[in-house]
Amino acid sequence: MLRHTIIPLLVLAGTAAAQARTPDPSLARQEGVLQWVDTRIGTSGHGHTFMGAAAPFGAVQLGPNNFNKGWDWCSGYHDSDSICVGFAHLHLNGTGCSDTGDLLFMPTTGEIRVTPGSQENPDSGYASRYSHRRETTAPAYYRLHLDDYGIDVELTATERVGFHRYTFPGEGQKQVVINLFDANGDDRATETFIEQQDNHTIRGYRCSAGWSKQQRIYFTARFSEPVTLEIYKDDKLAEGSSVERGINLKGVARLDDSARGVLVKVGISPVSMSGAARNIDCELPGWDFAATVRATSRKWERELGKVTVKGSDDTARRILYTGLYHAFLQPNLFNDCDGGYRGADGKIHEAPGHETYTVFSLWDTYRAAHPLYTLLQPERVPDMVNTMLDIYDEQGYLPVWHLYGSDTREMIGIQSVPVVADTVMKGFPGIDYDRAFEAMKRSMQSDYKGLAWLRTQDYIPSDKEGESVAKGLEYALADGSIALAAGKLGRAEDARLFGKRARFYTNYWDPETRFFRGRNLDGSFREPFDPFHSTHRSDDYCEGTGWQYIWLVPHDVRGLISLFGSETAFVEKLDSLFTVEGDMGEHASGDISGLIGQYAHGNEPGHHTVYLYAYAGQQWKTARMVRRILNEMYTDQPNGLAGNEDCGQMSSWYVLSAMGFYPVNPSLGIYVLGSPKFAEMTIRTGNGKKFTVKAEGNSERNIYIQSAELNGKPYPYAYIRHSDIAAGGTLRLTMGPQPNREFGAAPEHRPVER
């Protein structure tokens, strides 16, 4: 949805000779499903979402950068800001760490300046003030007026090419600053290079280290107007149109004073400058800016149009379709049009026969985003998984948090394992299951972050390894997913081995306090113990408390219930999660947000928790809490997310829950029923199949499932299988204002775990 006024300007289009003409209002007009996308949602508060123009799952995320002022600028942009330092071609969407912001292009007028200045004094550099009143946003189109220069900037993108259109105010000196030194946050240049290839072409590369330890991005920029490149090394003008490599290199593309505007196509590549040029030739050979906006918009329409809804209100539609947009921004393509890519080993690899991806925020996205992809992006899932298997071959273990060519090793667990196992369990084609199984098995038998302890004993000692409880629970979950895959593949011995390891979570259980607790090497529990207390990344949990980590056993919920001794005791503890209050301490993790009692929706470890009631025969309590979270933790405002978007995970929870179900065990292909948000939702699952959830009588009062039918037959179960959804059909739910406590309550109707 577009919130801001469209400012008339002269635009350039048609041919390489940029011409002034009447603005095309259709670039800002969004119709169909795109009218419900508001890219401002999540750009304020702690959402950290991307702002700019991109294609679905594209390599380029082209948008504005602010001065980074801390955690809430992880994406490079925050809605509270009003100073632009340039337009970068790589951005992250919703992460909790800063990186990227590479290849900053900034059009300016007048005196040349090659440093951005500062937040306190932008006039000391080339940065410019702006106002949201003169900013237009859409998935495939971004427009901003730079107040200090009177320049209108318009952006769009294909998968591997960023397309800029700059309109200048009149006569006078004009240039485009290409800043290869600065980026976002902790991303630091380690080597840069820039040169002029001809009167219309500038190319170069940027190597950097930050969250991604070995990142390199090559570019070729083609200008519609002749340019002259001036190169600045260490912010001083160098001689010639090419200099030796350096760390702090910047280019200034000088335009003729009479130029009223210029178009710039910037191809990027993980392989080479010539690869970046070929990507332009492949994806954007012409100069029609408006046609490019429309073509990329159609790609978004096709992807978001896989979901159609009836009922509910406009706010819910905006949240839903913006959530899908956020989920489909990544993982990002990480290869050239010819399929070549740079591997995790730093080497250039020829086309492997599938698309290669990066930006795998797996500790977050294995829970809901990747299961969502198996429903709505089945054609992309094999390529994502085959990329993970390639990464295993190149670095010796499956990806943890792969970012532009290297693994950040951020967070805990190796949670690509449940993602790979899920595709085995769901029978996805195009994947070598033997190769996949060996990659999962060997990764979980590595020495990664405490795993070595599990070769000699059945828990990770808290006095030897930080975040031991969280690691132990995440590893048990991953081992459980391997056990499932082994069973399906007929590997009985591996199924027994990893099935045993999947039960290691029980060794952190304290039956006295009924919490999972850190255990020392001698077997004693760590003291003192406070289930409310958190010390960010420096205790037995990970971005959470003892209260929040009780429930991280999605692969064996019945085993978890047995630790309480009875279903009644389990439900009582789960009930109390949503009401208890306590002091988390002054060093608590900032990620613990979106609180209902001690339930934290703003962070991922608890996203499945409200669905656990169904395993104890009380699906109606799941319905009640799901509807509350849908209504309270998501809005259609810039501060509309309860925590970091985390590369689509926060939005994927909403999308799946609004459908009416959620994958508690992310590797089993079982979705637990909740409370659908819409009267009717239809999803296209591939191969021409459609699955519809009809919630008859659904309203903000009628939130409880009274009865269900699947394809016209009575359906008493509190879950639905992936195979039933993928096959197409209709799940008809009758909704009511009071719980039907019998629905899904019988043991044989509760979610299965095998």
JODA-V455790 format. One record per pair of residues at least 12 apart in sequence whose C-alpha atoms are under 7 Angstrom apart, sorted by the first residue. I is the first residue (numbers start at 1). J is the second residue. If there is no record, write none. Layout:
# JODA-V455790
i = {I I}
j = {J J}
This chain:
# JODA-V455790
i = {1 1 1 1 1 2 2 2 2 4 4 4 4 5 5 6 7 8 9 10 10 10 11 11 12 12 13 13 13 14 14 15 15 16 16 17 17 18 18 18 18 27 27 33 33 33 34 36 36 36 36 37 37 37 38 38 39 39 39 39 39 40 41 41 41 41 41 42 42 42 42 43 43 43 43 44 44 44 44 44 45 46 46 46 47 47 47 47 47 47 48 48 48 48 48 48 48 48 48 49 49 49 49 50 50 50 50 50 51 51 52 52 52 53 53 53 53 53 53 53 54 54 54 54 54 55 55 55 55 55 56 56 56 57 57 57 57 57 57 58 58 58 58 59 59 59 59 59 60 60 60 60 60 60 60 61 61 61 62 62 62 62 62 63 63 63 64 64 64 64 64 65 65 65 65 65 65 65 66 66 66 67 67 68 68 74 74 74 74 74 75 75 75 75 75 76 76 82 82 82 83 83 83 83 84 84 84 85 85 85 86 86 86 87 87 87 88 88 88 88 88 89 89 89 89 90 93 93 93 94 94 94 94 95 95 95 95 96 98 98 98 99 99 99 99 99 99 100 100 100 101 101 102 103 103 103 104 104 104 105 105 105 105 106 106 106 107 107 107 108 108 108 108 109 109 109 109 110 110 110 113 113 114 114 114 114 128 128 128 129 129 129 130 130 130 140 140 140 140 140 141 141 141 142 142 142 143 150 150 151 151 151 151 152 152 152 153 153 153 154 156 158 158 160 160 160 161 161 161 161 161 162 162 162 163 163 163 164 164 164 165 165 165 166 166 166 167 167 167 168 168 170 171 171 172 173 174 174 174 175 175 175 175 176 176 176 177 177 177 178 178 178 179 179 180 180 180 180 181 181 181 181 186 187 187 187 187 188 188 188 189 189 189 189 189 190 190 190 190 191 191 191 191 191 191 192 192 192 192 192 192 192 192 193 193 193 193 193 194 194 195 195 196 196 196 199 199 199 200 200 200 200 200 200 201 201 201 202 202 202 203 203 203 203 204 204 204 204 205 205 205 206 211 212 212 212 212 212 213 213 214 214 215 215 216 217 217 217 218 218 218 218 218 218 218 219 219 219 219 219 219 220 220 220 220 220 220 221 221 221 221 222 222 222 223 223 223 223 224 224 224 225 226 227 227 227 228 228 228 229 229 229 229 229 230 230 230 231 231 231 232 232 232 233 233 233 234 234 267 267 269 269 270 270 270 270 271 271 271 275 279 279 282 304 304 304 306 306 306 307 307 307 307 308 308 308 309 309 309 309 310 310 310 310 311 311 311 312 312 315 318 319 319 320 323 323 323 324 324 326 326 327 327 327 327 327 327 330 330 331 331 331 331 332 332 332 333 333 333 334 334 334 335 338 339 339 342 343 343 343 344 344 344 344 344 345 345 354 355 356 356 356 357 357 358 358 358 359 359 359 360 360 360 361 361 362 362 362 362 363 363 363 364 364 364 365 366 366 366 366 367 368 368 368 368 369 369 369 370 371 372 375 375 376 376 378 382 382 382 385 386 389 389 392 397 397 398 398 398 398 399 399 400 400 400 412 413 413 413 415 417 417 418 418 418 418 419 420 421 421 421 421 422 422 422 424 425 425 425 426 440 450 458 459 459 459 460 461 461 461 462 462 462 462 463 463 466 466 466 467 467 467 467 467 468 468 468 469 469 469 469 469 469 470 470 470 472 473 473 473 476 476 476 476 476 477 477 477 479 479 479 479 480 480 480 480 481 482 483 483 483 515 515 516 516 518 531 531 531 532 532 532 532 532 532 533 533 533 533 534 534 534 534 534 535 535 535 536 536 536 543 543 543 544 544 547 547 548 548 548 551 552 554 554 555 556 567 571 577 577 577 578 578 578 578 579 579 580 580 581 581 591 591 593 593 594 594 594 601 602 602 602 603 608 610 610 610 611 611 614 614 615 615 617 617 617 617 618 618 619 619 620 620 620 622 623 623 623 623 624 626 626 627 630 657 657 658 658 658 659 659 659 659 660 660 660 660 661 661 669 669 670 670 670 670 671 671 671 672 672 672 672 673 673 675 675 676 679 679 679 679 680 680 680 680 681 681 685 689 689 690 690 691 691 691 691 692 692 692 693 693 693 694 694 694 695 695 695 695 696 696 696 697 697 697 698 701 702 702 702 703 703 703 704 704 704 704 704 705 705 705 705 705 706 706 706 706 706 707 707 707 708 708 708 709 709 709 710 710 710 711 711 711 716 716 716 717 717 717 718 718 718 718 719}
j = {35 36 37 38 138 38 136 137 138 133 134 135 136 133 134 136 134 23 23 22 23 167 23 167 165 261 287 288 289 287 288 287 288 224 287 224 225 224 261 262 263 290 293 301 304 305 301 317 318 321 322 318 321 322 318 322 51 137 138 139 322 638 636 637 638 639 640 638 639 640 641 78 79 638 639 78 79 80 638 639 639 72 643 644 94 639 641 643 644 645 72 73 74 75 93 94 95 644 645 75 93 94 645 75 91 92 93 94 63 77 64 137 142 139 140 141 142 155 156 157 139 140 156 157 158 140 157 158 159 296 300 328 329 328 329 330 331 332 333 159 160 332 333 159 160 332 333 334 89 90 157 159 160 161 162 89 90 91 87 88 89 90 162 87 88 89 77 84 86 87 88 77 84 85 86 87 88 101 83 84 85 85 119 184 185 95 96 97 98 99 91 92 93 94 98 101 184 129 130 131 127 128 129 130 127 128 129 116 127 128 104 105 106 104 105 106 101 102 103 104 105 101 102 103 162 102 645 646 647 644 645 646 647 644 645 646 647 644 184 185 186 184 185 186 187 210 211 183 184 187 183 184 183 178 179 180 178 179 180 176 177 178 179 176 177 178 175 176 177 149 174 175 176 149 173 174 175 172 173 174 125 126 126 177 235 250 146 147 148 146 147 148 145 146 147 156 157 293 296 297 155 156 293 154 155 156 155 168 169 166 167 168 169 166 167 168 165 166 167 166 293 283 296 267 268 279 265 266 267 268 280 265 266 267 264 265 266 263 264 265 262 263 264 261 262 263 260 261 262 260 261 260 257 258 257 257 254 255 257 252 253 254 255 252 253 254 251 252 253 250 251 252 250 251 192 206 249 250 247 248 249 250 210 208 209 210 211 208 209 210 206 207 208 209 247 207 208 209 247 206 207 208 245 246 247 205 206 207 245 246 247 248 249 205 206 245 246 249 242 251 241 242 229 241 242 226 227 228 222 223 224 225 226 227 221 222 223 220 221 222 219 220 221 273 218 219 220 273 217 218 219 218 408 403 404 406 407 408 406 408 405 406 404 405 270 268 269 270 268 269 270 271 272 273 276 266 267 268 269 273 276 266 267 268 273 276 277 264 265 266 267 264 265 266 262 263 264 265 262 263 264 262 255 253 254 255 253 254 255 241 251 252 253 254 251 252 253 250 251 252 249 250 251 248 249 250 248 249 279 280 335 336 334 335 341 342 341 342 348 336 336 337 337 321 324 325 376 683 684 681 682 683 684 681 682 683 678 680 681 682 678 679 680 681 678 679 680 678 679 636 636 635 636 655 651 652 655 651 655 648 651 369 647 648 649 651 652 359 647 357 358 359 360 357 358 359 356 357 358 356 357 358 356 351 351 355 405 391 394 405 391 394 395 405 406 394 395 383 383 383 384 387 384 387 402 403 404 402 403 404 401 402 403 401 647 400 401 415 416 411 412 415 604 646 649 649 415 418 419 666 666 649 652 653 663 648 649 652 419 666 652 685 726 684 685 686 428 430 431 420 431 436 439 439 439 443 414 416 439 443 414 416 414 415 416 471 471 474 475 478 440 478 478 481 666 667 667 436 481 482 485 667 666 667 668 485 485 667 668 669 482 465 504 472 504 507 472 519 520 521 518 519 520 540 520 521 538 539 540 538 539 540 541 542 518 540 541 508 516 517 518 540 541 540 541 542 505 505 552 553 501 502 503 504 505 502 553 555 498 499 501 502 498 499 502 555 667 498 495 498 499 546 550 546 550 540 545 546 547 545 546 547 582 583 584 545 583 584 585 584 585 587 588 589 587 588 589 587 588 589 589 591 592 589 592 577 598 598 599 606 609 605 664 665 665 753 616 613 597 598 599 596 597 598 599 596 597 597 598 597 598 603 643 642 643 633 642 643 642 642 643 644 643 664 622 625 626 664 672 718 750 750 751 744 745 746 750 741 745 718 744 704 739 741 674 674 675 703 704 703 674 675 675 654 674 676 676 677 678 676 677 681 693 673 674 675 676 673 674 721 722 719 720 721 722 719 720 721 718 719 720 751 718 719 703 704 695 694 695 696 698 692 693 694 695 693 694 726 727 728 728 729 725 728 729 730 729 730 731 730 731 732 731 732 733 732 733 734 735 733 734 735 734 735 736 735 737 735 736 737 735 736 737 735 736 737 738 739 733 734 735 736 740 734 735 736 740 743 733 734 743 732 733 734 731 732 733 730 731 732 729 730 731 743 744 749 744 749 750 744 749 750 751 751}
